[in-house]
Amino acid sequence: MLRKFVCILMASIALVFLSCNPDPGDNEIEYPPADPGDNEIEYPPADKSIAISFDDGPSGSKTLELLAILKDKKVTASFFLIGQNIRSNKASAQAIFNDGHELCNHSDGYSGLGAAAEDAIRTSLLAASVEIKKITGTDPVYFRAPNVAYGNNLTAVCTELGMAIIGVSVWSNDYQSGLTAEQVKNNVLAAAKDGGIINCHDPNTSGAKTLAALPDIIDGLRKAGYWIMPVGQLAAKKGKTLQAGTQYDSIN
């Protein structure tokens, strides 16, 4: 009798605990706190959201340096990867995925596709998607065109392949020669808005200034009250389902 009473009591306690601590479910995203933890900076409560993305990767050790900064700052991002770069830098591509970042399609090469024929576009996008799927196990659902150059054929192929087109609302301009890390940081912070999508680049395109600017960009956004996240999480947080073949420069 005592054992039965103890079992009933323990079950009751468990039910009370579960009611106070509900399982968030597989469809809910747990966002990291605005305060990254062991950092002396005190951030205000975050009430805005913004996505950060990096084009043209992966490269080798420079990509790993970029990942180290993001890990230290407890930020996850969207990486728009080029197929030929994945094949040349498989370890760093895998490291991007292992660190919890979002892998997206940036075509198989650097050539613009805005004026290309559908067959050429399809070949390029599929080749990059194959490389990404080898890492993630799933086909990528987001695409950004090289040079952000679009056209009707590109839209048609993205619709066919089930990929939303991700544009840019916040340009870091880190790919431009002659800019300093301070200018890159200021470009981002001056243009940041709720629901925005930030464009940065892997250091193989932008050089060391992106690595130098990134910690201050993250700190500046957090001081301004932003959650920082990948595109997919931004869409989920905003309650938006992104449609294949539709271009999104921001998500609100």
C-alpha positions as CSV (number, residue, x, y, z in Angstrom):
1,M,0.0,0.0,0.0
2,L,2.8,2.4,0.9
3,R,4.6,1.7,-2.4
4,K,1.4,2.3,-4.3
5,F,0.9,5.7,-2.5
6,V,4.5,6.7,-3.3
7,C,4.0,5.9,-7.0
8,I,0.8,7.9,-7.2
9,L,2.5,10.8,-5.4
10,M,5.5,10.8,-7.8
11,A,3.2,10.7,-10.8
12,S,1.3,13.7,-9.5
13,I,4.5,15.6,-9.0
14,A,5.6,14.8,-12.5
15,L,2.3,16.1,-13.9
16,V,2.6,19.3,-12.0
17,F,6.2,19.8,-13.3
18,L,5.2,19.2,-16.9
19,S,2.3,21.6,-16.7
20,C,4.7,24.3,-15.4
21,N,7.4,23.4,-18.0
22,P,5.6,22.6,-21.2
23,D,7.5,20.9,-24.0
24,P,7.9,23.6,-26.7
25,G,7.3,21.0,-29.4
26,D,9.2,20.2,-32.6
27,N,7.8,23.2,-34.4
28,E,8.8,25.9,-32.0
29,I,12.3,27.5,-32.1
30,E,14.1,28.3,-28.9
31,Y,15.9,31.6,-29.5
32,P,19.2,32.4,-27.7
33,P,19.1,35.2,-25.2
34,A,20.0,38.7,-26.4
35,D,22.7,38.7,-23.7
36,P,25.3,36.2,-25.1
37,G,26.4,35.1,-21.6
38,D,29.9,35.6,-20.4
39,N,30.2,39.0,-21.9
40,E,30.6,42.2,-19.9
41,I,28.4,44.2,-22.2
42,E,24.8,44.6,-20.9
43,Y,22.3,44.4,-23.7
44,P,18.8,45.7,-23.5
45,P,15.8,43.3,-24.0
46,A,15.6,42.3,-27.7
47,D,12.3,43.3,-29.4
48,K,13.5,43.3,-33.0
49,S,14.8,40.6,-35.3
50,I,17.3,40.5,-38.1
51,A,19.0,37.8,-40.2
52,I,22.7,37.8,-41.0
53,S,24.1,36.0,-44.1
54,F,27.4,35.2,-45.6
55,D,28.0,34.7,-49.4
56,D,30.6,33.0,-51.5
57,G,31.9,30.4,-49.0
58,P,33.2,28.1,-48.0
59,S,36.9,28.7,-48.0
60,G,39.4,27.0,-45.7
61,S,40.9,28.4,-42.6
62,K,39.3,31.9,-43.0
63,T,35.8,30.3,-42.9
64,L,36.9,28.6,-39.7
65,E,37.9,32.0,-38.2
66,L,34.5,33.3,-39.2
67,L,32.8,30.4,-37.5
68,A,34.9,30.9,-34.3
69,I,33.6,34.5,-34.0
70,L,30.0,33.5,-34.5
71,K,30.4,30.7,-31.9
72,D,32.0,33.0,-29.4
73,K,29.1,35.5,-29.9
74,K,26.5,32.8,-29.9
75,V,25.1,33.7,-33.3
76,T,23.8,31.5,-36.0
77,A,23.6,32.7,-39.6
78,S,22.7,31.7,-43.2
79,F,25.6,30.7,-45.4
80,F,24.9,31.0,-49.2
81,L,27.5,28.5,-50.5
82,I,29.0,28.0,-53.9
83,G,29.0,24.4,-55.1
84,Q,32.6,24.4,-56.5
85,N,33.8,25.9,-53.2
86,I,32.1,23.1,-51.2
87,R,33.9,20.5,-53.3
88,S,37.2,22.3,-52.7
89,N,36.6,22.9,-48.9
90,K,34.5,20.0,-47.7
91,A,35.8,20.2,-44.1
92,S,34.9,23.8,-43.6
93,A,31.5,23.3,-45.3
94,Q,30.8,20.5,-42.8
95,A,32.0,22.7,-40.0
96,I,29.4,25.4,-41.0
97,F,26.7,22.8,-40.7
98,N,28.1,21.2,-37.5
99,D,28.0,24.7,-35.8
100,G,24.2,24.9,-36.4
101,H,24.2,27.4,-39.3
102,E,21.8,27.3,-42.3
103,L,23.2,26.1,-45.6
104,C,21.8,27.8,-48.7
105,N,22.3,27.8,-52.4
106,H,24.5,30.5,-54.1
107,S,24.8,28.6,-57.4
108,D,27.7,26.3,-58.5
109,G,30.0,29.1,-59.6
110,Y,30.6,32.8,-59.5
111,S,29.1,33.6,-62.9
112,G,25.9,35.7,-63.0
113,L,22.7,33.9,-64.0
114,G,20.3,36.7,-64.5
115,A,20.4,36.5,-68.3
116,A,21.2,32.8,-68.6
117,A,19.0,30.2,-70.2
118,E,16.9,28.0,-68.0
119,D,18.9,24.8,-68.7
120,A,22.2,26.6,-67.6
121,I,20.5,27.9,-64.5
122,R,19.0,24.6,-63.6
123,T,22.3,22.8,-64.0
124,S,24.1,25.3,-61.8
125,L,21.5,25.3,-59.0
126,L,21.1,21.5,-59.0
127,A,24.9,21.0,-58.8
128,A,25.2,23.2,-55.7
129,S,22.1,21.6,-54.1
130,V,23.7,18.2,-54.5
131,E,26.8,19.3,-52.6
132,I,24.7,20.9,-49.8
133,K,22.5,17.8,-49.5
134,K,25.6,15.6,-49.0
135,I,26.2,17.6,-45.9
136,T,22.7,18.3,-44.5
137,G,20.7,15.4,-45.9
138,T,18.1,17.7,-47.3
139,D,17.8,20.0,-50.4
140,P,18.3,23.7,-49.7
141,V,15.2,25.8,-49.8
142,Y,16.8,29.2,-50.0
143,F,18.8,30.7,-53.0
144,R,20.6,33.9,-53.6
145,A,22.0,34.7,-57.1
146,P,25.6,35.6,-57.7
147,N,25.9,39.4,-57.9
148,V,22.2,39.4,-56.8
149,A,21.4,39.4,-60.5
150,Y,17.9,38.0,-61.3
151,G,15.7,37.4,-64.3
152,N,12.5,35.6,-65.4
153,N,14.3,32.4,-66.2
154,L,16.0,32.3,-62.8
155,T,12.7,32.9,-61.1
156,A,11.1,30.1,-63.1
157,V,13.8,27.6,-62.1
158,C,13.7,28.6,-58.4
159,T,10.0,28.0,-58.5
160,E,10.5,24.6,-60.1
161,L,13.2,23.6,-57.6
162,G,11.3,24.7,-54.6
163,M,13.6,27.5,-53.5
164,A,12.6,30.9,-52.2
165,I,14.9,33.8,-53.4
166,I,16.6,35.6,-50.6
167,G,17.7,39.2,-51.4
168,V,19.3,41.8,-49.2
169,S,18.1,44.9,-47.3
170,V,21.2,45.6,-45.4
171,W,24.4,45.8,-47.4
172,S,27.7,45.6,-45.5
173,N,29.6,46.3,-48.8
174,D,32.4,44.2,-47.3
175,Y,33.3,42.9,-50.7
176,Q,34.3,46.4,-51.9
177,S,38.1,47.1,-51.9
178,G,39.3,50.1,-50.0
179,L,36.7,49.9,-47.2
180,T,37.8,49.6,-43.6
181,A,36.3,47.3,-40.9
182,E,34.9,50.4,-39.3
183,Q,33.1,51.4,-42.5
184,V,31.7,47.9,-42.9
185,K,30.4,48.0,-39.4
186,N,28.8,51.4,-39.9
187,N,27.1,50.3,-43.1
188,V,25.3,47.5,-41.3
189,L,24.3,49.4,-38.2
190,A,23.1,52.4,-40.1
191,A,20.8,50.4,-42.3
192,A,19.5,47.7,-39.8
193,K,15.8,47.4,-39.5
194,D,13.4,44.9,-38.0
195,G,13.0,42.0,-40.4
196,G,16.0,42.9,-42.4
197,I,18.5,40.6,-44.1
198,I,22.2,41.5,-43.8
199,N,24.6,40.6,-46.5
200,C,28.2,39.9,-45.7
201,H,30.8,37.6,-47.4
202,D,33.1,34.8,-46.6
203,P,36.7,36.2,-46.1
204,N,37.7,34.6,-49.4
205,T,35.8,37.5,-51.0
206,S,35.9,40.2,-48.5
207,G,39.2,39.7,-46.8
208,A,40.1,40.3,-43.2
209,K,37.9,43.4,-42.7
210,T,34.8,41.2,-42.3
211,L,36.4,39.2,-39.6
212,A,37.5,42.5,-37.9
213,A,34.1,44.1,-38.2
214,L,31.9,41.2,-37.2
215,P,32.2,41.3,-33.4
216,D,31.4,45.0,-33.4
217,I,28.5,44.4,-35.8
218,I,27.0,41.8,-33.5
219,D,27.5,43.9,-30.4
220,G,26.1,47.0,-32.1
221,L,23.0,45.1,-33.2
222,R,22.4,43.7,-29.7
223,K,22.8,47.1,-28.2
224,A,20.1,48.3,-30.6
225,G,17.8,45.5,-29.3
226,Y,18.0,42.9,-32.1
227,W,17.8,39.2,-32.1
228,I,20.3,37.9,-34.7
229,M,19.5,34.7,-36.6
230,P,19.4,32.8,-39.9
231,V,16.8,33.6,-42.6
232,G,14.8,30.5,-41.8
233,Q,14.4,31.4,-38.1
234,L,13.6,35.0,-39.0
235,A,10.7,33.7,-41.2
236,A,9.5,31.4,-38.4
237,K,9.7,34.2,-35.8
238,K,7.7,36.5,-38.1
239,G,5.2,33.7,-38.9
240,K,5.9,33.7,-42.6
241,T,6.1,30.8,-45.0
242,L,8.5,31.7,-47.8
243,Q,7.3,30.8,-51.2
244,A,9.4,29.2,-53.9
245,G,10.3,31.6,-56.7
246,T,9.4,34.7,-54.6
247,Q,12.1,37.2,-53.7
248,Y,12.4,38.4,-50.1
249,D,14.7,41.3,-49.4
250,S,13.3,41.5,-45.9
251,I,10.8,39.5,-43.8
252,N,8.0,41.2,-41.9
